[in-house]
């Protein structure tokens, strides 16, 4: 009885140690995965940091540029109808958002032909749109370049794996071959992950910029219409 109990305990201990060893082998840290991916992981990581920086920087810029276009247009309309152009200019300078900067371009040219004012407002709108879209194309580039870098790293890893097989003259077991393949696929997974995140960030920012651009165009149109209202 005692011998059977001791044997059972020994068997359980052996099973526990095997389970722990398997868990330790399977639970690779992030650093281990990056090292296994090779040098191609370095540019992929750099692209991920750049993508995060660009997204945060552009998002803060867009949030600062956001405003209430209807309230701004109504306020400028009240100043103009009261013939207080200086007050309208001071209001636009105080707010200092893309919409008010566009309207300020038009206010500074009052008294000139309406076509000249309209051209100035349109030029100001294009400039503000350019400032909002600045550096967003880099996110689109990262979204396409990162997966390609990942595939490139995988191809290099597969080449190394087959070179090892050739050096061993084909005397390899499936575990060795599988190990070389999953190590090569690390860069593909990393590149796809960075590409997906960058693509989502780019599309999100683009949608926010389109909304702001639409508000700016609507406010500019209302401003030109206001200038052409008959004087009562």
C-alpha distance (Angstrom), angle and dihedral (degrees) to the residues before:
residue distance angle dihedral
X1 . . .
X2 3.79 . .
X3 3.80 91.8 .
X4 3.83 91.9 50.8
X5 3.83 91.0 50.2
X6 3.81 91.9 48.7
X7 3.82 90.7 49.2
X8 3.81 91.4 50.7
X9 3.79 91.6 50.2
X10 3.80 91.1 48.9
X11 3.81 91.0 50.4
X12 3.83 92.1 50.1
X13 3.79 91.0 49.0
X14 3.79 90.9 50.7
X15 3.81 91.3 49.6
X16 3.83 91.2 48.9
X17 3.80 91.8 50.9
X18 3.80 91.2 49.1
X19 3.81 91.3 49.6
X20 3.81 91.6 48.8
X21 3.78 92.0 49.1
X22 3.79 91.6 49.2
X23 3.80 91.0 49.1
X24 3.80 91.6 49.5
X25 3.79 90.2 49.7
X26 3.82 93.8 48.6
X27 3.79 97.4 42.8
X28 3.77 100.1 75.2
X29 3.76 116.7 174.8
X30 3.79 122.1 -120.7
X31 3.79 89.7 -108.5
X32 3.81 90.3 54.4
X33 3.80 90.7 52.1
X34 3.79 91.6 49.6
X35 3.78 91.3 50.6
X36 3.80 91.8 47.5
X37 3.81 89.5 52.8
X38 3.79 92.8 63.5
X39 3.78 132.0 -141.3
X40 3.83 93.3 -39.1
X41 3.81 87.5 73.0
X42 3.83 89.0 68.1
X43 3.84 96.8 67.7
X44 3.81 90.3 39.8
X45 3.81 90.1 55.0
X46 3.80 91.0 46.5
X47 3.81 89.9 51.9
X48 3.80 90.2 50.9
X49 3.82 91.5 53.4
X50 3.82 91.1 47.4
X51 3.81 90.8 49.2
X52 3.80 92.6 51.9
X53 3.80 91.6 47.3
X54 3.81 93.2 48.7
X55 3.78 92.8 47.7
X56 3.81 94.2 50.5
X57 3.82 93.5 43.4
X58 3.82 93.9 48.8
X59 3.80 92.7 43.0
X60 3.81 91.6 54.1
X61 3.82 90.2 47.6
X62 3.81 91.9 50.8
X63 3.79 92.4 47.7
X64 3.79 90.7 51.3
X65 3.81 89.6 49.9
X66 3.80 93.8 50.6
X67 3.79 115.7 107.4
X68 3.78 144.3 150.3
X69 3.82 103.2 -88.3
X70 3.80 95.6 -171.9
X71 3.81 93.3 52.6
X72 3.81 92.0 46.9
X73 3.80 93.5 48.6
X74 3.79 91.8 47.7
X75 3.80 91.7 50.5
X76 3.82 93.0 49.3
X77 3.81 89.4 46.8
X78 3.81 90.4 54.5
X79 3.81 91.2 51.5
X80 3.79 93.0 48.7
X81 3.79 94.1 47.0
X82 3.79 88.1 50.7
X83 3.82 87.7 51.2
X84 3.80 89.5 -120.9
X85 3.79 100.9 137.1
X86 3.80 92.8 157.8
X87 3.80 89.3 54.8
X88 3.81 90.3 50.7
X89 3.80 91.2 50.2
X90 3.80 92.0 48.0
X91 3.82 90.0 49.4
X92 3.81 91.6 51.6
X93 3.81 91.8 48.0
X94 3.80 90.6 49.8
X95 3.79 94.7 51.7
X96 3.83 93.4 42.7
X97 3.83 98.0 -174.7
X98 3.81 126.2 133.4
X99 3.81 94.0 -94.9
X100 3.80 94.5 51.4
X101 3.81 91.6 44.7
X102 3.81 89.1 55.0
X103 3.80 92.0 48.9
X104 3.79 89.8 47.1
X105 3.80 89.6 59.0
X106 3.78 88.9 56.8
X107 3.80 95.6 43.5
X108 3.79 91.4 52.8
X109 3.81 89.1 57.6
X110 3.78 99.5 48.6
X111 3.77 111.6 138.6
X112 3.80 93.3 39.8
X113 3.85 123.5 101.4
X114 3.79 113.0 -67.0
X115 3.82 90.8 -121.9
X116 3.81 90.3 58.5
X117 3.80 91.4 49.1
X118 3.78 90.4 48.3
X119 3.80 92.2 50.9
X120 3.81 91.0 49.1
X121 3.81 91.5 50.6
X122 3.80 91.7 48.9
X123 3.80 91.9 48.8
X124 3.80 90.2 50.0
X125 3.80 90.0 49.8
X126 3.80 92.0 52.4
X127 3.79 90.5 49.2
X128 3.81 92.7 50.6
X129 3.80 90.7 47.9
X130 3.80 89.7 51.1
X131 3.81 90.3 52.2
X132 3.81 90.9 50.9
X133 3.82 92.9 48.6
X134 3.79 93.2 45.0
X135 3.83 112.8 131.9
X136 3.82 93.7 -2.8
X137 3.82 89.2 111.0
X138 3.80 87.2 64.6
X139 3.80 88.3 65.0
X140 3.81 89.9 53.5
X141 3.81 89.3 50.0
X142 3.81 91.6 50.6
X143 3.80 89.7 49.6
X144 3.81 89.9 58.9
X145 3.82 100.8 33.7
X146 3.82 98.9 48.5
X147 3.84 95.7 61.4
X148 3.82 90.5 46.3
X149 3.81 89.9 52.3
X150 3.79 88.1 50.2
X151 3.80 92.3 52.6
X152 3.80 89.8 46.6
X153 3.80 90.5 54.1
X154 3.79 90.5 48.8
X155 3.80 91.7 52.1
X156 3.80 90.1 51.0
X157 3.81 90.1 48.9
X158 3.79 92.5 50.2
X159 3.80 90.4 49.7
X160 3.82 89.9 53.6
X161 3.80 91.0 46.8
X162 3.80 93.1 53.6
X163 3.79 90.8 44.8
X164 3.81 88.1 56.4
X165 3.78 90.1 49.7
X166 3.81 90.4 50.8
X167 3.79 91.9 48.2
X168 3.81 89.5 53.6
X169 3.81 89.3 48.5
X170 3.76 91.1 -121.6
X171 3.81 94.2 -58.4
X172 3.80 95.2 130.2
X173 3.77 130.9 124.8
X174 3.82 123.0 -131.3
X175 3.80 92.7 -104.2
X176 3.80 92.2 60.6
X177 3.81 91.3 48.4
X178 3.82 92.5 46.7
X179 3.80 90.8 49.1
X180 3.79 91.9 54.9
X181 3.80 91.9 47.6
X182 3.82 97.5 50.1
X183 3.78 90.9 46.7
X184 3.81 88.8 53.6
X185 3.82 91.6 49.5
X186 3.82 93.0 56.3
X187 3.81 92.1 83.3
X188 3.81 91.8 50.2
X189 3.79 91.4 53.1
X190 3.81 91.9 46.6
X191 3.81 93.4 46.7
X192 3.80 92.7 48.5
X193 3.79 91.4 48.4
X194 3.82 92.9 51.8
X195 3.80 90.8 44.2
X196 3.81 93.5 51.4
X197 3.81 93.0 48.4
X198 3.82 92.3 46.9
X199 3.80 91.6 48.2
X200 3.80 92.8 50.7
X201 3.81 91.0 47.1
X202 3.81 91.9 49.3
X203 3.81 94.0 50.0
X204 3.80 91.8 46.5
X205 3.81 92.4 51.7
X206 3.81 91.2 44.6
X207 3.78 90.8 54.6
X208 3.81 91.9 50.5
X209 3.82 91.0 48.2
X210 3.81 91.7 50.3
X211 3.80 90.3 53.9
X212 3.80 91.5 50.4
X213 3.80 91.3 46.3
X214 3.78 90.7 51.5
X215 3.82 90.3 51.3
X216 3.81 90.9 49.6
X217 3.80 93.0 49.7
X218 3.79 91.8 48.1
X219 3.80 92.5 49.6
X220 3.82 91.4 47.3
X221 3.80 91.0 51.1
X222 3.81 91.6 48.8
X223 3.80 89.5 49.5
X224 3.83 93.3 52.5
X225 3.81 90.2 46.6
X226 3.80 89.2 50.9
X227 3.79 91.8 54.3
X228 3.80 90.0 53.2
X229 3.80 95.4 51.4
X230 3.81 112.6 117.2
X231 3.77 113.8 -103.1
X232 3.83 109.4 -111.5
